[in-house]
Amino acid sequence: MGRVPKAEPKDDGPSQVLKPIPPQPQTDKATALKTTTGYRRASAWQIHRWPLRKHVMQEKSRVHFPRSYLAKDGMEIKVIWPGTDLNQFVHNHYAEPLDSGGGDMEVDESKIQVKSADFVTDDGVCPRKHEYLGPDPCVVGYSFDYDGDIHIKWWDSFLQDQWMDTQKWKFDVEVNDQGEWVPKDLTP
């Protein structure tokens, strides 16, 4: 029995040239932006409630926690380790009581000096850290900077405002290689 060589593929001329994606009409872009915005806001979780989704960290990083709305009272930075659920880490941080001394927690008063309004309790009965972020702070997602640090993207449904650290954040949509609309962050 002799071996028969495999037939070589035939060259039928030039291969098919990929066609560029036709530009989408602005109405499609406006609809995609509205849909994406609605989805992001609907899937945002309120900081005072337990997060429903997990976001397990694969490597060590630092998380920036604003102390108040638009970080007017500064930021706290904490290290998060691999294997830790980022959503639970953020929730637990903001569920901690804000104690300026006198309680059973020992806290350095120089680190906690919040001058902003408490949006939840006026009488100051065991205020929590999340109460200074706005009337209804929700976590939309996270932004990772060049150093690998994590910044929390906030949406406040009462104020109808989205912010991160000391600035407002915005996004737009663009068409990817598959012709689908995908979100694109505009905030640095």
Secondary structure, 3 states (H helix, E strand, C coil): CCCCCCCCCCCCCCCCCCCCCCCCCHHHHHHHHHHHHHHHHHHCEECCCCCCCCCECCCCEEEEEECCHHHCCCEEEEEECCCCEHHHHHHHHHHCECCCCCCCCCCCCCCCCCCCCCCCCCCCCCCEHHHHCCCCEEEEEEEECCCCCEEEEEEECCCCEEEECCEECCEEEEECCCCCEEEEECCC
